[in-house]
Amino acid sequence: MAFLGKKLINDPNDVVTEFIEGLVETYPGLQYLDGFPEVKVVLRADVSSATYDKVAVISGGGSGHEPAHAGFVGEGMLTAAICGDVFASPPIDSILAGIRAVTGPMGCLLIVKNYTGDRLNFGLAAEQAKSEGYKVEMVIVGDDCALPPPRGIAGRRGLAGTILVHKVAGAAAACGLSLGEVSAEAQRASELVGTMGVALSVCTLPGQVTSDRLGPGKIELGLGIHGEPGAALADLQPVDVVVSHVLNQILSQETNYVPIRRGSRVVLMINGLGATPLMELMIAAGKAVPKLQLEHGLAVDRVYTGSFMTSLDMAGFSITVMKADEAILDRLDAPTKAPNWPVGADGNRPPAQIPVPVPPSRTTKNEETSNQPKQLSPLGHILEAAIEAAATAVVNLRDSLNEWDSKVGDGDCGSTMFRGASAILEDIKSYPLNDPAETVNEIGSSIRRVMGGTSGIIYDIFCKAAYTQLKADSHSVITPLHWAFAFEAAIAAVSKYGGASAGYRTLLDALIPAVSVLKEKLNAGDDPVEAFVLSAEAAVAGAESTKHMLAQAGRSSYVSTDILASVPDPGAMAASSWYKAAASAVKDKYRAS
C-alpha cells in the first residue's frame, strides 16, 4: 500500500533553500549568494572574484545527496557548490552566478558528474563564462562500475568517487597551480576511481509517495543516486557476500573500469546512502579492507567511512576504490576546512552575516549592440535574410518534425523548435545585425528564453561557442572562412558537452558534413556563396543518412532499429532545413544585388 513518506520538513518545494540556510548557520565559513532562493550557490565566505588569486574549483548538481556538494566547500577543497532542486541539475544562471562570484584571473575548474543534464547545463554556463572572458575548464567524472561498457554516449554515471576528485583538485588549487595543472590532476584522479552501490530500500522524495519497488528480502545492485532502479535485483545476503561482489565488479579485469592490478596501492571509501547506520558502514569497511588485501593483493593506504554522497533516505552503501600513489595521497592528506571532509582541519571562521551579492555579468552591451541599427550594412541585410529564412523553414517543418519524433522520441521536437524559431522571428527586429558576433549571441538568448529540453540547451551552446569564436576574430572583418571556423567551434562545443559525434544519429550528422564541405570549398578558393550552397546539400544528405544509423544518443537509443530505419532523425532534419534555407536566402540576396 502506497503512503507519503514521513519527512521533517515544511513545504516540499522549500527543502533546498532551508537546507542551505541551516548549513551556513552551522558553518560560518560558508555563505550563499544573494538572489536566494532562485540562485542556490554556496561558496567560501572568504573568497571574492575580485581578490581570489588561485584557481576556483566548482562543482554541484541536484540536491538530495548531502553532504555533497555544499558540505565540501572550504579552503583546500571546493570554492563553490551549485545546488539544483532535488535530483535536478542546477539552472544555468545559478552556475554562472557561482563562476562569476569566485573566479579570479587564475580561472576556474568545473567538476561535473556524468549526467546529461549536468553536462549540458554546466557546459553552457562554461561557454557563457568563456565568452565573458573567464578562463574555464571542465572535468567530467564517471566512476560507475555497475554496468558493462555501454552503447551510446550516456556512459558511466558520476557517483561518490567524485568527492575524491574534489579533494585532489582542491588541494592542487590551494598550492597555487595553474588552471591547466589543476584540471590535469582532476582528470587523472577521475580515471583512477571506480564506484558501485547497493540499496536496501528506495529513497522517498519530499512530498511524494514511498515506493515499495524492492519488496521484502531484496536488494538492488548497481544503483545510481537518483532513486532509479539498479542493474540487478538480488536476495539480501550477509554483508561479507555483498562486499565481495561489489569489489569483484569494481576490480574486474574484463571490464577494466580502473587501472588497478595486484600490487597496486589504493584508497577505499565506504559511503552511506542516507539511511544506513554508521555501525553497518563500519562493518562493511572492516570486511572490505582484508578482502582487498588478501583476495585482490592490494595495499590499502587510506579508508574513509561515512556519508559523502547520499540519495536522500536510501538505505544502503556504495564502495569506491581509487588507485593511489604518493601524489594522490599528498592531495588527499592536504589540510582542508571543508566541513564534511572526514579529516578537515578546524580554524577560526568568523561569521559573515551579510549575503554575498550576485556579481553582474561581464557582458556589456552598448546602444548599437542592443538594438537593430537604423541603417543596415550590406552584410546586415544578408544576415537578416538568412536568419528569417532559416527560422521560417523551421516553423513550417513543425508538424513533420513532431510526426518523426513521435516514432523515435517523445513527439515534441517540432513544437520545441517552433518555439525557438518563432522567438527568433519576433526578436530579429532588435538584433544588432551589423555585428555578426553579437547577432549570433542574441539568437542564443532568444532560444534560451523559450526553448526547453535538451534541444534548447544544445542550440544555446551552439550559439555561445560560435559567438566566442567570432569575437576572437573581431580584430578583422568577418570573412566566410571566419564563419566556417565559428561553425566548426560551435559543433565542437555541442559534441563536447552533449557527448555525441558523427554517426550517433543526431543533428551533428547534418552539421558536420556541412562544415567539412564549407571549409574544403573555401580553402580551395571557390565562390563563398556556392560553397555555402554545396555545404547545405551536404547537410541535407547527412540528415537523410540518419535513417541508416543506430541511435547512440537521446531517447532514440531506446527505440528498435526497425522503427529507426523508417524515419530520419528529427533533430538532423531540422538542422539541415534551417541551414539549407539560410544558404538559399544568401544566394538569392547576392543575385538581387
C-alpha positions as CSV (number, residue, x, y, z in Angstrom):
1,M,0.0,0.0,0.0
2,A,1.5,3.4,-1.0
3,F,1.8,6.1,1.5
4,L,3.5,9.5,1.8
5,G,7.0,9.3,3.2
6,K,7.5,10.9,6.6
7,K,9.8,13.9,6.5
8,L,10.8,16.6,9.0
9,I,10.2,19.4,6.5
10,N,7.9,22.3,5.8
11,D,6.9,22.9,2.2
12,P,8.5,20.2,0.0
13,N,9.3,22.9,-2.5
14,D,11.5,24.8,0.0
15,V,13.7,21.9,1.2
16,V,16.8,23.0,-0.7
17,T,16.5,26.7,0.4
18,E,16.0,25.8,4.0
19,F,18.9,23.3,3.9
20,I,21.3,26.0,2.7
21,E,20.1,28.4,5.4
22,G,20.8,25.8,8.1
23,L,24.1,24.9,6.5
24,V,25.5,28.5,6.6
25,E,24.2,28.9,10.2
26,T,26.1,25.7,11.2
27,Y,29.3,26.5,9.3
28,P,30.1,30.2,9.3
29,G,33.0,29.7,6.9
30,L,30.3,29.1,4.2
31,Q,28.0,31.7,2.7
32,Y,25.4,31.9,0.0
33,L,24.8,34.3,-2.8
34,D,22.1,36.9,-2.6
35,G,19.3,36.3,-5.0
36,F,18.1,33.4,-2.9
37,P,16.2,31.2,-3.4
38,E,16.4,31.3,-7.2
39,V,20.2,31.3,-7.1
40,K,21.2,28.5,-4.8
41,V,25.0,28.9,-4.6
42,V,27.1,28.0,-1.5
43,L,30.6,29.5,-1.5
44,R,33.5,30.1,0.8
45,A,32.8,33.2,2.8
46,D,36.4,34.4,2.5
47,V,36.6,34.3,-1.3
48,S,35.7,37.0,-3.8
49,S,36.4,37.0,-7.5
50,A,37.9,40.5,-7.1
51,T,40.7,39.3,-4.8
52,Y,41.0,35.5,-5.3
53,D,44.4,34.6,-6.6
54,K,44.0,30.8,-7.0
55,V,42.1,28.5,-9.4
56,A,38.5,28.2,-8.2
57,V,37.2,24.7,-8.0
58,I,33.4,24.5,-8.5
59,S,31.0,21.5,-8.5
60,G,27.4,20.9,-7.9
61,G,24.3,19.1,-9.2
62,G,20.9,18.1,-7.9
63,S,20.3,18.3,-4.2
64,G,19.4,15.3,-2.1
65,H,22.9,14.0,-2.0
66,E,24.0,15.8,1.1
67,P,26.7,16.4,2.3
68,A,27.6,16.6,-1.4
69,H,28.2,19.1,-2.7
70,A,27.9,22.1,-0.5
71,G,29.4,20.2,2.5
72,F,32.7,20.0,0.7
73,V,33.1,23.7,0.2
74,G,36.0,25.1,2.1
75,E,39.7,26.0,1.8
76,G,41.6,23.1,0.3
77,M,38.5,21.7,-1.5
78,L,35.6,23.3,-3.4
79,T,35.4,27.1,-3.7
80,A,31.7,27.0,-4.5
81,A,28.9,24.5,-5.0
82,I,25.8,25.0,-7.2
83,C,22.7,23.4,-5.7
84,G,19.9,22.3,-8.0
85,D,16.5,21.2,-6.8
86,V,16.2,17.7,-5.5
87,F,17.7,15.3,-8.1
88,A,17.6,18.1,-10.7
89,S,20.5,19.7,-12.5
90,P,21.1,23.3,-11.3
91,P,20.0,26.0,-13.8
92,I,22.5,27.7,-16.0
93,D,22.0,31.2,-14.3
94,S,22.9,29.7,-10.9
95,I,26.1,28.1,-12.3
96,L,27.1,31.3,-14.0
97,A,26.5,33.3,-10.8
98,G,28.8,30.9,-8.9
99,I,31.5,31.2,-11.6
100,R,31.3,35.0,-11.5
101,A,31.4,35.1,-7.7
102,V,34.6,33.2,-7.1
103,T,36.6,33.1,-10.3
104,G,39.6,35.4,-10.4
105,P,42.4,35.7,-13.1
106,M,43.6,32.2,-12.5
107,G,40.3,30.8,-13.8
108,C,38.0,28.0,-12.6
109,L,37.6,24.3,-12.9
110,L,34.1,22.8,-13.1
111,I,33.9,19.2,-11.8
112,V,30.7,17.6,-13.2
113,K,29.2,14.2,-12.6
114,N,28.4,12.4,-15.8
115,Y,24.7,13.0,-16.2
116,T,23.3,14.6,-19.4
117,G,21.6,17.5,-17.6
118,D,24.7,18.4,-15.6
119,R,26.9,18.1,-18.6
120,L,24.7,20.3,-20.7
121,N,23.9,23.0,-18.1
122,F,27.5,23.3,-16.8
123,G,28.7,23.2,-20.4
124,L,26.5,26.0,-21.5
125,A,27.5,28.0,-18.4
126,A,31.2,27.4,-19.2
127,E,30.7,28.7,-22.7
128,Q,28.9,31.8,-21.5
129,A,31.6,32.4,-18.9
130,K,34.3,32.0,-21.6
131,S,32.5,34.5,-23.8
132,E,32.7,36.9,-20.9
133,G,36.5,36.5,-20.6
134,Y,36.7,33.9,-17.8
135,K,39.2,31.0,-18.1
136,V,37.1,27.8,-17.6
137,E,37.9,24.1,-17.8
138,M,35.6,21.2,-17.1
139,V,36.3,17.6,-15.9
140,I,33.5,15.1,-16.1
141,V,33.6,12.2,-13.6
142,G,32.0,8.9,-14.5
143,D,33.1,6.4,-11.8
144,D,30.2,4.0,-12.0
145,C,31.2,0.3,-12.3
146,A,27.7,-1.3,-12.2
147,L,27.2,-2.0,-15.9
148,P,29.2,-3.3,-18.9
149,P,30.7,-0.6,-21.1
150,P,27.5,1.0,-22.6
151,R,26.5,1.5,-26.1
152,G,26.0,5.2,-26.9
153,I,27.0,8.3,-25.1
154,A,25.4,8.1,-21.7
155,G,28.5,6.4,-20.3
156,R,29.3,5.7,-16.7
157,R,27.4,7.7,-14.1
158,G,29.1,10.0,-11.6
159,L,28.9,8.6,-8.1
160,A,30.7,9.0,-4.7
161,G,34.1,8.8,-6.3
162,T,33.6,12.4,-7.4
163,I,34.3,13.5,-3.9
164,L,37.8,12.2,-4.1
165,V,38.3,14.1,-7.3
166,H,37.0,17.2,-5.5
167,K,39.7,16.7,-2.8
168,V,42.5,16.2,-5.3
169,A,41.6,19.3,-7.4
170,G,41.0,21.5,-4.3
171,A,44.4,20.6,-2.8
172,A,46.1,21.2,-6.1
173,A,44.4,24.6,-6.5
174,A,45.4,25.5,-2.9
175,C,49.0,25.0,-3.8
176,G,48.7,27.8,-6.4
177,L,48.9,25.6,-9.5
178,S,47.7,26.9,-12.9
179,L,44.2,26.0,-14.3
180,G,45.8,23.6,-16.7
181,E,47.7,21.8,-13.9
182,V,44.7,21.6,-11.6
183,S,42.5,20.3,-14.4
184,A,45.1,17.7,-15.4
185,E,45.3,16.4,-11.8
186,A,41.5,16.2,-11.5
187,Q,41.3,14.4,-14.9
188,R,43.9,11.9,-13.8
189,A,42.1,11.3,-10.5
190,S,38.8,10.7,-12.3
191,E,40.5,8.0,-14.3
192,L,41.7,6.1,-11.3
193,V,38.5,5.7,-9.4
194,G,35.6,3.3,-9.5
195,T,32.3,3.0,-7.5
196,M,29.4,0.6,-7.2
197,G,26.3,1.0,-4.9
198,V,23.9,-1.4,-3.2
199,A,20.5,-0.4,-2.0
200,L,18.3,-2.0,0.7
201,S,15.4,0.5,0.1
202,V,14.2,3.1,-2.3
203,C,14.5,6.7,-1.4
204,T,11.5,8.9,-0.9
205,L,11.4,12.4,-2.5
206,P,10.0,15.2,-0.3
207,G,6.2,15.2,-0.5
208,Q,6.0,12.1,-2.7
209,V,4.8,8.5,-2.1
210,T,7.2,5.9,-0.8
211,S,7.9,3.2,-3.4
212,D,7.9,-0.4,-2.4
213,R,9.7,-1.5,-5.6
214,L,12.2,-3.7,-3.8
215,G,9.9,-5.7,-1.6
216,P,10.9,-7.7,1.5
217,G,14.2,-9.6,1.5
218,K,15.5,-8.0,-1.7
219,I,18.4,-5.6,-2.5
220,E,19.4,-3.7,-5.7
221,L,22.9,-3.9,-7.0
222,G,24.5,-1.2,-9.1
223,L,22.1,1.6,-8.4
224,G,22.5,5.3,-9.3
225,I,22.0,8.2,-6.8
226,H,18.6,9.4,-8.1
227,G,16.3,6.6,-7.0
228,E,16.5,4.9,-10.4
229,P,16.4,1.1,-10.5
230,G,19.7,-0.8,-10.1
231,A,21.4,-3.0,-12.6
232,A,20.1,-6.2,-10.9
233,L,17.7,-7.3,-8.1
234,A,19.0,-9.9,-5.7
235,D,18.2,-11.6,-2.4
236,L,19.6,-10.0,0.7
237,Q,22.9,-11.6,1.6
238,P,25.3,-11.3,4.5
239,V,27.5,-8.2,4.2
240,D,30.6,-10.3,3.5
241,V,28.9,-11.6,0.3
242,V,27.7,-8.2,-0.8
243,V,31.1,-6.6,-0.2
244,S,32.9,-9.3,-2.2
245,H,30.5,-9.0,-5.1
246,V,30.9,-5.2,-5.3
247,L,34.7,-5.3,-5.0
248,N,34.9,-8.0,-7.7
249,Q,32.8,-5.9,-10.0
250,I,34.9,-2.7,-9.5
251,L,38.2,-4.6,-9.9
252,S,37.1,-6.8,-12.8
253,Q,39.8,-7.3,-15.3
254,E,37.2,-8.0,-18.1
255,T,35.6,-4.6,-17.9
256,N,38.8,-2.9,-16.8
257,Y,37.0,0.1,-15.2
258,V,40.0,1.1,-13.1
259,P,43.7,0.6,-13.8
260,I,44.2,-1.4,-10.6
261,R,46.3,-4.6,-10.6
262,R,47.7,-6.9,-7.9
263,G,50.3,-4.9,-6.0
264,S,48.6,-1.5,-6.5
265,R,48.1,0.9,-3.7
266,V,44.5,2.0,-3.2
267,V,42.2,4.3,-1.2
268,L,38.9,2.9,0.0
269,M,35.7,4.9,0.6
270,I,32.6,3.3,2.2
271,N,29.8,5.7,1.6
272,G,26.4,5.6,3.2
273,L,23.4,6.4,1.0
274,G,21.4,8.4,3.6
275,A,19.7,5.9,6.0
276,T,22.5,3.5,6.8
277,P,23.7,3.4,10.4
278,L,27.4,4.1,10.9
279,M,27.6,0.7,12.6
280,E,26.7,-1.0,9.3
281,L,29.1,1.2,7.3
282,M,31.9,0.3,9.7
283,I,31.1,-3.4,9.3
284,A,31.4,-3.0,5.6
285,A,34.7,-1.2,5.9
286,G,36.0,-3.8,8.3
287,K,35.2,-6.6,5.7
288,A,36.4,-4.7,2.6
289,V,39.9,-3.9,3.8
290,P,41.1,-7.5,4.3
291,K,39.3,-8.6,1.1
292,L,41.3,-6.0,-0.8
293,Q,44.5,-7.1,0.8
294,L,44.2,-10.9,0.8
295,E,41.9,-11.6,-2.2
296,H,43.0,-8.9,-4.5
297,G,46.6,-8.3,-3.4
298,L,46.2,-4.6,-2.9
299,A,47.8,-2.2,-0.3
300,V,45.1,-0.1,1.3
301,D,46.6,3.2,2.2
302,R,43.5,5.2,3.3
303,V,40.0,4.3,4.4
304,Y,37.2,6.9,4.5
305,T,33.9,5.7,6.0
306,G,30.8,7.8,6.4
307,S,28.1,9.6,4.3
308,F,29.7,11.5,1.5
309,M,27.2,11.4,-1.4
310,T,23.7,10.2,-0.4
311,S,20.4,9.6,-2.0
312,L,18.0,11.2,0.5
313,D,16.9,8.5,2.9
314,M,18.0,5.5,0.9
315,A,19.3,2.5,3.0
316,G,22.5,1.0,1.5
317,F,26.1,1.9,0.7
318,S,28.5,2.4,-2.1
319,I,32.1,1.3,-2.3
320,T,34.7,3.4,-4.0
321,V,38.2,2.1,-4.8
322,M,40.8,4.6,-6.1
323,K,44.3,3.8,-7.3
324,A,46.8,5.7,-5.2
325,D,50.4,6.9,-5.3
326,E,52.3,9.5,-3.3
327,A,50.9,12.4,-5.4
328,I,47.3,11.3,-4.9
329,L,47.9,10.7,-1.2
330,D,49.5,14.1,-0.7
331,R,46.4,15.7,-2.2
332,L,44.0,13.6,0.0
333,D,46.1,14.3,3.1
334,A,46.4,18.1,2.5
335,P,44.5,20.2,5.0
336,T,41.0,21.4,4.2
337,K,38.4,23.4,6.0
338,A,35.5,21.7,4.1
339,P,33.2,20.8,6.9
340,N,32.2,17.3,5.8
341,W,35.6,16.0,4.7
342,P,36.5,13.4,7.4
343,V,39.9,14.8,8.2
344,G,39.1,18.5,7.7
345,A,41.2,21.0,9.6
346,D,39.4,23.3,12.0
347,G,40.2,27.0,12.4
348,N,38.7,30.3,13.5
349,R,36.0,31.2,11.0
350,P,34.3,34.5,11.9
351,P,30.7,34.6,10.8
352,A,29.7,36.6,7.8
353,Q,26.1,37.8,8.3
354,I,25.6,39.7,5.1
355,P,24.9,37.6,2.0
356,V,27.4,38.0,-0.8
357,P,25.8,39.9,-3.7
358,V,25.3,38.2,-7.0
359,P,28.0,39.5,-9.3
360,P,26.9,41.1,-12.6
361,S,27.7,39.6,-15.9
362,R,30.8,40.8,-17.6
363,T,28.9,41.0,-20.8
364,T,28.2,44.7,-21.5
365,K,26.2,46.0,-24.5
366,N,26.2,49.4,-25.9
367,E,23.3,51.0,-27.6
368,E,24.3,49.7,-31.0
369,T,24.7,46.1,-30.0
370,S,21.4,46.0,-28.0
371,N,19.2,47.3,-30.8
372,Q,19.0,46.9,-34.5
373,P,20.9,49.8,-36.2
374,K,18.8,52.3,-38.1
375,Q,20.8,51.6,-41.3
376,L,21.8,48.1,-42.2
377,S,25.1,47.4,-43.9
378,P,25.1,45.0,-46.9
379,L,26.2,42.2,-44.6
380,G,23.4,43.2,-42.2
381,H,20.8,42.8,-45.0
382,I,22.2,39.4,-45.9
383,L,22.3,38.2,-42.3
384,E,18.7,39.4,-41.8
385,A,17.5,37.5,-44.8
386,A,19.4,34.3,-43.8
387,I,18.0,34.3,-40.3
388,E,14.4,35.0,-41.4
389,A,14.6,32.2,-44.0
390,A,16.1,29.7,-41.5
391,A,13.6,30.4,-38.8
392,T,10.7,30.3,-41.2
393,A,11.8,26.9,-42.5
394,V,11.8,25.5,-39.0
395,V,8.3,27.0,-38.4
396,N,7.0,25.3,-41.5
397,L,8.5,22.0,-40.6
398,R,6.8,21.7,-37.2
399,D,4.3,19.0,-38.0
400,S,6.7,16.8,-39.9
401,L,9.3,17.1,-37.0
402,N,6.6,16.1,-34.5
403,E,5.5,13.2,-36.6
404,W,9.0,11.9,-36.9
405,D,9.7,12.5,-33.3
406,S,6.6,10.6,-32.2
407,K,8.1,7.5,-33.7
408,V,11.6,7.8,-32.3
409,G,11.4,10.2,-29.4
410,D,8.7,12.0,-27.3
411,G,6.9,13.7,-30.1
412,D,7.7,17.3,-29.3
413,C,10.8,18.1,-31.5
414,G,8.7,20.2,-33.9
415,S,6.9,22.1,-31.2
416,T,10.2,22.8,-29.4
417,M,11.9,24.0,-32.5
418,F,8.8,26.0,-33.5
419,R,9.0,28.0,-30.2
420,G,12.7,28.8,-30.8
421,A,12.2,29.8,-34.4
422,S,9.1,31.9,-33.6
423,A,11.1,33.8,-30.9
424,I,13.9,34.5,-33.4
425,L,11.4,35.9,-35.9
426,E,9.9,38.1,-33.2
427,D,13.2,39.3,-31.8
428,I,15.1,39.9,-35.1
429,K,13.9,43.4,-35.2
430,S,16.1,44.2,-32.2
431,Y,19.2,42.1,-33.3
432,P,22.4,44.2,-34.0
433,L,22.6,42.8,-37.5
434,N,25.6,44.9,-38.5
435,D,27.6,43.0,-35.8
436,P,27.6,39.2,-36.7
437,A,29.0,38.0,-33.4
438,E,26.5,39.9,-31.2
439,T,23.7,38.8,-33.5
440,V,24.6,35.1,-33.0
441,N,24.7,35.8,-29.3
442,E,21.2,37.3,-29.4
443,I,19.9,34.4,-31.3
444,G,21.1,32.2,-28.4
445,S,19.4,34.5,-25.9
446,S,16.1,34.1,-27.9
447,I,16.4,30.4,-27.9
448,R,17.3,30.2,-24.2
449,R,14.2,32.2,-23.3
450,V,11.6,29.9,-24.9
451,M,13.1,26.5,-25.9
452,G,13.1,23.8,-23.2
453,G,14.7,20.4,-23.0
454,T,17.9,19.2,-24.5
455,S,17.4,20.9,-27.9
456,G,17.2,24.4,-26.3
457,I,20.4,23.9,-24.4
458,I,22.2,22.4,-27.3
459,Y,21.3,25.3,-29.6
460,D,22.2,27.8,-26.9
461,I,25.6,26.1,-26.5
462,F,26.0,26.2,-30.3
463,C,25.3,29.9,-30.5
464,K,27.5,30.7,-27.5
465,A,30.5,28.9,-28.9
466,A,30.0,30.4,-32.3
467,Y,29.8,33.9,-30.7
468,T,33.0,33.3,-28.7
469,Q,34.9,32.3,-31.9
470,L,33.5,35.2,-33.9
471,K,34.5,37.6,-31.1
472,A,38.0,36.2,-31.2
473,D,38.1,37.2,-34.9
474,S,36.7,40.6,-34.3
475,H,40.0,42.3,-34.9
476,S,39.3,41.9,-38.6
477,V,36.4,41.9,-41.0
478,I,34.4,38.7,-40.6
479,T,35.1,36.6,-43.7
480,P,33.3,33.5,-44.9
481,L,36.2,31.4,-43.6
482,H,35.7,33.1,-40.1
483,W,32.0,31.9,-40.3
484,A,33.3,28.4,-41.1
485,F,35.6,28.5,-38.1
486,A,32.8,29.7,-35.9
487,F,30.5,27.0,-37.2
488,E,33.2,24.4,-36.5
489,A,33.8,25.7,-32.9
490,A,30.0,25.5,-32.3
491,I,29.9,21.9,-33.5
492,A,32.9,21.0,-31.3
493,A,31.2,22.5,-28.2
494,V,27.9,20.6,-28.8
495,S,29.9,17.4,-29.2
496,K,32.0,18.1,-26.1
497,Y,29.1,18.9,-23.8
498,G,26.5,16.7,-25.3
499,G,28.8,13.7,-25.9
500,A,27.6,13.0,-29.5
501,S,29.8,12.8,-32.6
502,A,29.4,11.8,-36.3
503,G,27.3,8.7,-36.7
504,Y,25.3,9.0,-33.4
505,R,22.1,9.9,-35.2
506,T,21.8,13.5,-34.1
507,L,21.8,17.0,-35.6
508,L,25.6,16.7,-35.8
509,D,25.2,14.2,-38.7
510,A,23.8,17.1,-40.7
511,L,26.1,19.8,-39.5
512,I,29.5,18.0,-39.5
513,P,29.3,17.2,-43.3
514,A,28.2,20.8,-43.9
515,V,31.1,22.4,-42.2
516,S,33.5,19.9,-43.8
517,V,32.4,20.8,-47.3
518,L,32.2,24.5,-46.5
519,K,35.8,24.6,-45.3
520,E,37.0,22.5,-48.2
521,K,35.4,24.7,-50.8
522,L,36.5,28.0,-49.2
523,N,40.1,26.7,-48.8
524,A,40.1,25.8,-52.4
525,G,39.2,29.4,-53.3
526,D,35.7,28.6,-54.5
527,D,33.0,31.2,-54.6
528,P,31.8,31.6,-51.0
529,V,28.1,31.6,-51.9
530,E,28.4,28.5,-54.0
531,A,30.4,26.9,-51.2
532,F,27.6,27.7,-48.8
533,V,25.0,26.1,-51.1
534,L,27.1,23.0,-51.6
535,S,27.6,22.6,-47.9
536,A,23.8,22.9,-47.5
537,E,23.4,20.0,-49.9
538,A,25.8,18.0,-47.7
539,A,23.7,18.9,-44.6
540,V,20.6,17.5,-46.3
541,A,22.3,14.3,-47.4
542,G,23.7,13.9,-43.9
543,A,20.3,14.3,-42.3
544,E,18.8,11.8,-44.7
545,S,21.6,9.3,-43.9
546,T,20.5,9.1,-40.3
547,K,17.8,6.6,-41.4
548,H,20.6,4.1,-41.7
549,M,22.3,4.9,-38.3
550,L,22.0,3.1,-35.0
551,A,20.9,5.7,-32.4
552,Q,23.5,6.3,-29.7
553,A,22.1,9.5,-28.1
554,G,18.8,10.7,-26.6
555,R,15.6,8.8,-26.4
556,S,16.1,7.3,-29.9
557,S,18.7,5.0,-28.4
558,Y,15.9,3.0,-26.7
559,V,14.0,2.6,-30.0
560,S,14.2,-0.6,-32.1
561,T,16.3,-0.5,-35.3
562,D,13.2,-1.4,-37.4
563,I,11.4,1.8,-36.3
564,L,14.6,3.9,-36.7
565,A,15.0,2.8,-40.3
566,S,11.6,4.2,-41.2
567,V,12.3,7.9,-40.3
568,P,15.3,10.2,-40.3
569,D,16.5,11.8,-37.1
570,P,14.2,14.8,-36.4
571,G,17.0,17.0,-35.0
572,A,19.2,16.4,-38.0
573,M,16.3,17.2,-40.3
574,A,15.6,20.4,-38.5
575,A,19.3,21.4,-38.7
576,S,19.5,20.7,-42.4
577,S,16.3,22.6,-43.1
578,W,17.4,25.8,-41.5
579,Y,20.9,25.5,-42.9
580,K,19.6,25.0,-46.4
581,A,17.1,27.8,-46.1
582,A,19.8,30.2,-44.9
583,A,22.1,29.2,-47.8
584,S,19.3,29.8,-50.4
585,A,18.5,33.2,-48.9
586,V,22.1,34.2,-49.1
587,K,22.3,33.1,-52.7
588,D,19.1,35.0,-53.6
589,K,20.3,38.1,-51.9
590,Y,23.6,38.1,-53.8
591,R,21.8,37.6,-57.1
592,A,19.5,40.5,-56.3
593,S,22.5,42.7,-55.6
